[in-house]
């Protein structure tokens, strides 16, 4: 049996099938048709391309334009709700024109030079990096535009988008101290990033404005319900003896584990101890008691970072200015209330 090679389908074939010009086919399939084609035209082009089995020749486009159509994203995690939401924000701005290639660092580790180098070696058109803990990007001398997310104080020479984590941390501290709390346990995330440090320091400094006697004991766990459960169960006895009346968690997932551990220990929330988280995940409104938490606009962080990268890729002479900062806010719910002593002792 003799196999006959099938002729390669071209953009002209798709154009003829859809009844449009070759240029419209190119614009639609490359996601650049905004204002140039209506939805009916887009549908005809995509239907024709699918029926004919047409695929964009990205290698040819790369040679012609100097671009690969690929954007790299480096993050310490994509399984947790926060980083998953950041990634969805990126995709909302970059897809379908760009494919987003994600590199995740080792569990519990921050972004490394090797992670960045791997993507640069692939010739990506641009790079977005979450949670940088050193000036590693500059040291690699990248050949493409780079945008840094959620890394306060780092990479001053690059476009940056940060969250105002300090502002909401201070707001949480005022909320708790106004309710009589003076002794806190702070269950931080074990990656020890600069963002987490800024959040914790802002909380502690604001809480100590209420009284010189404010105490904060720090423990750490991964962003994991079970790990947080175990950490709280192991430490509660010493925290209770130290007079802790409020537990602040670095993430909602940790707070969920804390609530479960306290329930199993027979500690009522918020009557026995107040609990707060960070992220404002959907479950935060459903758990019992509903969780007081800090809302972090993770999706917006990703989408704004992607828009900044597009600007940098379209304008090679773009210069980094002051970082863009997204606001965060405190969501007060049932898991925080007055400190036990505040109920029995007038202030």
N, C-alpha and C positions, 0 to 999 in steps of 0.2 A: 504494500500500500504506500503510495507516494503522498507525503504531506505537502500541501501548498501553503507557503507563507502568506499570512493575511496582511493586506496593505495597512500601514499605520494610519489610524484616524487622525485627521488634522483639525485645527480650529476652523478652517474653511468648510469642512464637512459639517461641523456642528452649526455653523452660520447658515448654510444652505438648508439644513434640516429644520432649523428654528425660524427661518425667514428673517434673519437679521444680518447686520454686517459683522465682519471678522473682528473689528475693533470692539463692538458691543459684547461679543463672546468673551474677549480677553478681559474687558472691564468687569463683567458679571462674575466670571470664574475666579478672578483675582480679588473680588470683594471691593472693587474701586468704582462701583457703578452708582454711588449715591448722587441723586439728582440727574443721572444720565439715562436711567432705565426704570420703567414702572414694574410693579410686581408681576403683572402678566408676562412681560418680556423676560424677567428673571426666571419665571417658572418654565417658559418655553425653552430657554437656553439650558437650564439644568436638566430638564426632561430629555432634550435631544442629546446632551452629553452622556447621560446615563444610558440611553438606549443604544448609542453608538459605541459605548465603552471608551469614551475619550478621557484622557488624563493629561493634566498640565505637565509639560516637560520642565520640571524645576531646574534640572541641570542646564538646559538651554537658557532658561530665564536668568539663571545665576551668571552665566557667561556674558549674556547681553546687558544685564543691569548691574552686575557686581554685587547682587544680593542673593541670599539663599532662601529667603522666605521663612527663616527659622529664628525664633527668639528664645534665648535661654533663661531659665528661672532656677535660681539656687536657693534652697530653703533648708532649715534644720529639721523640718517635719512637714508632712502634708496630711497626716492621718488625724491630727487634732482639729477640732472645729475651727479654730482661729486661722491656721494656715490653709486649711481646705477652702475657707471662705476667701482668703487673699487670692488664692489661685483662681477661683471662679471669677473674681473681679478682674484679674489679668485677662482671662479668656474672653470676658464680655467686651473688652476693648480691642483685642488683637485678632480674634478669630472672626471670619475664616481666612483673612488675608495672610496671617502668619500662623505657622505651627509653633506651639510652645513646648519646648523640650525641657523637662524638669529633672533636676539632679537633687537628690535628698542626701544630706550628710548622715554620718553614723548617728544612731540613736543617742540623744543627750549631748551631742557635740554641736558646736557652732560651725559656721561656714569656714571651710579651709581653702588654702591656695590651690590645692589639687582639684577641688570641686570646680573652682572657677576656671582653672587652666584647661580642664577637659572640654568645657563648652567653648572656650576661646579657640581651641585647636580645631573645632568643628566648623569654624568660620561663621558663627551666628551673626545675624545682622544687628543684634542688640542683646543686652544682658540686664536682668533685674535680679537683685540679690536682697534677701531678707536677713536681718539680724547679723550685721557684720560687726565683729569684735576687734578688728584691727584695720590698719590702712593697707590691707593686702591687695586691694584692687589696683591702687596706684603702683605698687611694687611690681605688678605683673605687666604694666604698660599695655593695657588692652587696646586693640585695634578697632574696637567698635564702641558705640555709645553704651554707657552703663548708668543705671538708676539704682539708688540704694533705698531700701525700705526699713523703717522701724529701727534705726540705728543712730540715736542721738549722739552728737559729738564726734561722729566718725566721717571720714571721706569728705572733708570740707570742700574739696575741689570738684565734687560730682553732684548732679541733681539728686535731691533727697526728699523723701516724703516720710514724715514722722507722725506719731500720735501724741497728743498732750496727756501722757499718762500721769505726769506729776500733778496736773490740775485736778483730775478726778480722784487721785490718791489723797490729796489734801481735803477734798470735799468729803470723802469717806471718813477721814480722821475727825473732821469737825462733827459729822453726824454722830459718830460713836462717843466722842468726848462730851458732846452736848447731852447725851443720854447717860452720863455718869461713868463711862468706862475709863479706867486708868491703867489697867494691866492687860496686855495683849499678847496673843500668840500669833506669829506671822508664818504661815505655811507657804514658802516661796517655791518657785519652779527650780529644778536642780541644774538648769543650764547656765545660771549665773551671768546672764547677759547684761549689757549696760542699761537697756530699757528696764529690766527687772530691778536693777540696782537703783535707778532713778525713781522708780515707783515706790520702792520700799523706803528709801531715804526721805522722799517727800512726805510719805505717810507718817513716819516716825517724827520728823521735825515738826509737822503740824500738830500731831498729838501732844507733843511736849510743850506746846504753847499753852495748853490747858493746865498743866501742872508739872512742876519739876520732878514729881514722884512717878510720872508715867514710866512704865516698864514695857519693853518689847522683847520677847524671846523668839528666836528665829529657828525654824526647822525647814527642811527641803524634801521634796519628792518629785518624781516625774509627773507629767501631766497625764495622770491615770487614776481612775476611780479607786481601784484596788490598792495601789501604792499609797494613795492619800489615806484611805481607810486604815491601813496598817500603821502609817506614821502617826495618825491621831490616836489610835488605840494604844500604841506604845508610849506616847508622850503625855496622854491626858492626866495621868496621876500626878506627874511632876508639875504640869501646868496648873492643875487645880490647887496644888499645895502652894504654888507661887501666887495664887489669887487671880489667875486669868479669868476675865469675864467676857472677852471677845476674841474670836478667831478669824483672822483675815487670810484668805486663800488667794494664791496667784492666778488661779483659773477656776471656772465654774466646775470643771470635771473634778478638780481637787475638792471643791466645796461639797459636791455630791457625795464623795467618799467620806468627807468629814461628817456630814449629816447622818449618814448611815452608821458610822462608828459611834457617834454620840448617842444615837437612838439605842444601839445595842448595849451601850454602857449605862443606859438609864438616865442620860442627861437630857433634859428638855431644852428645846430651842424655840424662842429666845429666852425663856424664863431662867434657865440655868447658865446659858452662854449664848451670846450672839454670834452669828456666822455670816460672812460676806465673801463673795467671789469676784471674778472678773471675766468678761466676755459677753455676758447676757445672752447665753444660748437659749433656744426655745424651751428646753426643759426647765429652765430657771423659774419660769412662771407656773410650771405644773407641779414641781416637787412640793412636798409638804414638810415644813412650811415653805412657802414660795421664797425664793432666794434674793436677798439684797445683793446687787452686783454692779459692777462698772461696765457700761456699754462701750465696747471698742469697735469702731466702724471698720472691720476687717475687709469687707467687700469693697468699700470705698477706698481703702488703702491700696488694694490691688488695682482697681480701675484707674485711680489717679496716677499711680506709678506707671501704668501702661501708657496713659496719655502723655506723661512727661517723657517716656522713652520714645514715643512716636515723634514728639517735637525734636528730640535730640537726633533721631535718625533722619528726619526730613531737613534739619538745619544743622549741618556739621559744625557751624561756628557758634552754636549755642553755648553760653557760658553759665555755669552753675551760680545761682545766687543764694539767697537765704532759703533754708529748707521750708517746704510746705508743711504745715502742721494741721492735722485734723482734730477737731474737738472730741472729747470723750465726756460721758456724763454718768452720774450716779443714779441707779434705779433702786429706790427704797421699797422693800417689800416686807414680808412677815418675819424673816429670819433674824432681824435685828430689833432690839428694843432696849429698855433701860437696864443698866447694870443692876444685879441683885442688891448690892449695898445701897444703891441710889434709891431703891424703893422703900427701904426701912430707915434710912438716915437722911434727914433734910440736908440739902446742899446750901 
